Amino acid sequence: MSHIFKLYNSLINNEKLISLAKEYNYKIIFIIHPTLASNIKDYDVNDFTLIYSSVDINYEEMLTKAKLM
């Protein structure tokens, strides 16, 4: 696993971040760059994080619906 993968996997599974998402009833949306999309299945998922490949989403729609960035 690459350093970048470990960094982002650690971030989306950070206990403090997940706790805050739970407290404020938020979902964490993690959009993977196309060059890293082949690793999407390797990320550890949790109940508060949604993981998308950037080729599978509409950025404009995602950003207009976001409450926090």
C-alpha positions as CSV (number, residue, x, y, z in Angstrom):
1,M,0.0,0.0,0.0
2,S,1.2,3.4,-0.9
3,H,1.8,6.3,1.6
4,I,-1.0,8.2,-0.1
5,F,-3.4,5.3,0.3
6,K,-2.5,4.9,4.0
7,L,-2.9,8.6,4.6
8,Y,-6.4,8.9,3.1
9,N,-7.6,5.6,4.6
10,S,-6.4,6.8,8.0
11,L,-8.2,10.2,7.5
12,I,-11.6,8.7,6.5
13,N,-11.4,6.3,9.4
14,N,-10.2,8.9,12.0
15,E,-12.2,8.3,15.2
16,K,-12.6,12.1,15.9
17,L,-13.8,12.8,12.4
18,I,-16.3,9.9,12.5
19,S,-17.5,11.0,15.9
20,L,-18.2,14.5,14.7
21,A,-20.0,13.2,11.6
22,K,-22.1,11.1,13.9
23,E,-22.8,14.0,16.3
24,Y,-23.9,16.4,13.5
25,N,-25.6,13.7,11.4
26,Y,-23.2,14.2,8.5
27,K,-21.8,11.8,5.9
28,I,-18.1,12.0,4.9
29,I,-17.9,11.9,1.2
30,F,-14.5,10.8,-0.1
31,I,-13.9,11.3,-3.8
32,I,-10.9,9.4,-5.2
33,H,-8.8,10.9,-8.0
34,P,-9.0,8.8,-11.2
35,T,-5.4,7.6,-10.9
36,L,-6.2,6.1,-7.5
37,A,-9.6,4.7,-8.4
38,S,-8.3,1.2,-8.9
39,N,-7.7,1.1,-5.1
40,I,-11.3,2.0,-4.2
41,K,-12.1,-1.5,-3.0
42,D,-9.0,-1.5,-0.7
43,Y,-10.3,1.4,1.5
44,D,-11.7,0.5,4.9
45,V,-15.4,1.5,4.9
46,N,-17.4,2.7,7.8
47,D,-21.0,3.8,8.4
48,F,-20.2,7.5,8.0
49,T,-18.0,7.5,4.9
50,L,-19.2,7.2,1.3
51,I,-16.4,6.6,-1.3
52,Y,-16.8,7.5,-4.9
53,S,-14.5,7.5,-7.9
54,S,-14.3,10.9,-9.5
55,V,-15.4,9.5,-12.8
56,D,-18.7,8.3,-11.3
57,I,-20.0,11.5,-9.8
58,N,-21.2,14.9,-10.9
59,Y,-18.9,17.4,-9.1
60,E,-21.4,20.3,-9.5
61,E,-24.2,18.4,-8.0
62,M,-22.1,17.0,-5.2
63,L,-20.8,20.5,-4.3
64,T,-24.2,22.2,-4.4
65,K,-25.6,19.6,-2.0
66,A,-22.7,19.7,0.4
67,K,-23.2,21.4,3.8
68,L,-19.5,21.5,4.6
69,M,-16.3,21.3,2.5
